Each structure stands twice: as C-alpha cells, then as structure tokens.
Amino acid sequence: MPETVTGYMCATDWEFELGEAAGGNIVYASVADAKEHRKCLDGCGIVEVKVTFSRVIEKGNRWIDQLEPNPEGK
C-alpha cells in the first residue's frame, strides 16, 4: 500500500471545511469521479490533494498490520 495517495476534492471543502466538518470531507480517486458525485464543482472548482499515511491510531482489522511504517520511515 502506498504511503501517499493523490485525490481530488471540492475546492470550497478544501479551503473552508477540511478538518472542521463534523461529517468529514470526501476525497475522490479521479476528477471524473468527483464531477459525477459533486454537482457544485463548476462553481467551486477542484483541487488535487495528497493524503499521506502517518501512523495507526487504533488497530482494527488484522490487515491494518500491513500499514505499519518500517523503522527507516520508508
């Protein structure tokens, strides 16, 4: 699993709500996917974001063990 993933989201959500919205914000896998699900994008615009894995806060399902970063931080 990659440590950094590129995504796309509403520019208004990025500018004003990311980290503040109680229900969270959606990051889409492609521009086309964002446009299909968010009708506001003609007015709001679209931003490309990078989501970087930092650390596991709570282990859930057993597959989460694969996400532990190695000691060298790579």
N, C-alpha and C positions, 0 to 999 in steps of 0.2 A: 504494500500500500504506500503511495507517495506521501511525503511529508507536507507538500504544498500542492493545493489544487486550485485551478483557475475557475472562477464562476462569474456570473453576470446577475446584476440586480437593478432594481429601480433606483435612479439617481436620488430621488427625494428620500427614499428609505435610507440610503447610504448617508446622505447629508444631515438628516434630522432625526432619524429613528434608530439607527444601528446601535445596539447596546442600551437603548432606552425603551423600546417597545415591549410591553408586557407579554405579548404573544409571539415575540420573535420576528425575524425577517427571513424571507425565503431567498436563497441564492440558487440560481438556475444553472444547469450544466451547459447551456448554449444560449446564444442570443435568440435563436428561433424559439426555443422553449420559453424563454422569458416573454417574448412577444405574444406567444399563444395563450399564456396564462395571465398576463397583466395588460389590460387594455389602456392603462394610463401612460404607457411608455412614450407615446407620441408627444405628450406634453411634458412628462417628467425627464425623459432621457434614460439612458442605460449606462451603467458603469461596469467595468471589469474589475473584479476583486481577486485577491489571493487569500486563500484560507490555509493557515499553517498549523499543523499539529504541534501542540506544546507539551501536554502531559495528560496522563489519565488521572482524573479526579476520583472516580469511583469505578471499580471494575464491575462489569455487568456479565454479559455472556462470555463464555470461555474464549471466543475468538478475539476478544479485546487484548489478550496477551500478545498478539501479533503487533499491536500498536506501540508497545514499549520501545522508546528510542534506545539505541545502543550506547554504551558508555562514552564513545567518542563524539556523541551528539550528531551522528550521521544517519 
